[in-house]
Amino acid sequence: MTHTAPKTIFDLAASDMKPTRDFALWCDAHDPLASFRDAFEIPFNAKGEPLAYFVGNSLGLMARATRDRIKEELDDWSAMGAEGHVHGLRPWIKYHEFFRENLAELTGALAHEVVAMNSLTVNLHFLLMSFYRPHGQRRRIVMERGAFPSDRFAVHSFVRAIGGDPSVDVIEVAPRDGEECLRHDDIEAEIARQGDALALVMFGGVQYYTGQVLDIARITRAAHTVGAKCGWDLAHAVGNVALSLHDWNADFACWCSYKYLNGGPGAVAGAFIHERHHKNPPPRLEGWWGTNPATRFQMGPNFDPCPGADAWQVSNPPILSLAPLLASFDQFHQAKMPRLIAKARAMTGFIELSLRTRDAQHIRVITPSSTSERGCQLSLCINRDPVAARKLFDSLLPQGIVCDFRHPSVIRIAPAPLYTRFIDCWRLIEALS
Ligand SMILES: *Cc1c(COP(=O)(O)O)cnc(C)c1O
């Protein structure tokens, strides 16, 4: 069968990829998602030129409609004060409900399994309270070595707070010597080894340092096989990779909204609680926003829970910190995750191929090469001494290229597909090689 010429970036075969500027321009001209960039405000340098922005995995860019969404809430507050709770354009009493459908779509959840609330580490603590229930000899938690520090702090302090000893109860699975990424076989083996002693398995869906995507269904199955619960930190996964939390049977998950979801600095985070835990819920820390809205304002003494994940809400939500997400979710909903994933694959493939063919031997991609094990982040290990690595990194920003550096010598780049162009990738390739 002969390969016909690709019509768009979505039908590029590996053999169509060329490590050239012209190819980058062709891709931008044949990118069905190209117009989404116009829906975002792109930071610029002193000369007014747009930056090539590769840190959408750290703080996503602002959707243009964000100002309007926030202004609508300010206007309601200004014009009607407390009445805005009921009579606002989007009544504040049920404001979190305006995020439900999009969150469910992005995470592969049923609508009543997700809720926008709190911030990520806060949600981790609340969900540990519900799903880490050590009893008898079943007290251990398996997680990754080199987890994002906040996750480790949360788990260790939580174990200590309920009388456990993290040095015994927390087991960390590490990559093998000389390797950067985890092996699923090693994770499964550790889970099996812990067996009856295992209470909880908790990993990041996408490892923040290496960009490795873990097989959530597989690890969750392994945890359940030995009778443990399984929870996921999706900070780097949501809005980046395909998720089916309901079908994968995760017990719980949480994520932040300021990375790929473009919710703005400190945006309100999200949580998933599988519906099988809704009817006879585990213990949880409760507050008035977890109660049935129909009876909430009777201010009675008894906790009458909302159905579903909403019952885990504690406080009334910060409206001004939620509003930006409406603007970003509109873009995700129109663009659709499968298309965003296809574009991200084309971009990471283009960057990797170009670095390889341009003799950039000082750069090694530590993110797994298989598309099922990577999202839109590439982690580039600079094979030089750390000072030279840092120097290479420091040369990027003056050229209008924004990446981030992780000790000792890794540059992380994330071409977020909603607003990144192939020509931006080309600028990065030229600057690195
Ligand atoms: C970004 C990130 C965090 C940040 O936590 P906050 O509570 O939102 O400040 C925590 N864990 C992981 C894995 C992250 O990637």
The ligand as a MOL file (V3000), in Angstrom:
LIG
                    3D

  0  0  0     0  0            999 V3000
M  V30 BEGIN CTAB
M  V30 COUNTS 15 15 0 0 0
M  V30 BEGIN ATOM
M  V30 1 C 1.8840 20.7450 40.5160 0
M  V30 2 C 1.8080 19.6060 41.4610 0
M  V30 3 C 1.4480 19.7850 42.8100 0
M  V30 4 C 1.1740 21.1600 43.3650 0
M  V30 5 O 0.3490 21.1160 44.4840 0
M  V30 6 P -0.6020 22.3330 44.8870 0
M  V30 7 O -1.3280 21.8240 46.0600 0
M  V30 8 O -1.4770 22.6240 43.6950 0
M  V30 9 O 0.2640 23.5160 45.1870 0
M  V30 10 C 1.3670 18.6570 43.6200 0
M  V30 11 N 1.6340 17.4190 43.1220 0
M  V30 12 C 1.9800 17.2180 41.8390 0
M  V30 13 C 2.2560 15.8400 41.3370 0
M  V30 14 C 2.0980 18.3080 40.9740 0
M  V30 15 O 2.4720 18.1030 39.7090 0
M  V30 END ATOM
M  V30 BEGIN BOND
M  V30 1 1 1 2
M  V30 2 1 2 3
M  V30 3 2 2 14
M  V30 4 1 3 4
M  V30 5 2 3 10
M  V30 6 1 4 5
M  V30 7 1 5 6
M  V30 8 2 6 7
M  V30 9 1 6 8
M  V30 10 1 6 9
M  V30 11 1 10 11
M  V30 12 2 11 12
M  V30 13 1 12 13
M  V30 14 1 12 14
M  V30 15 1 14 15
M  V30 END BOND
M  V30 END CTAB
M  END
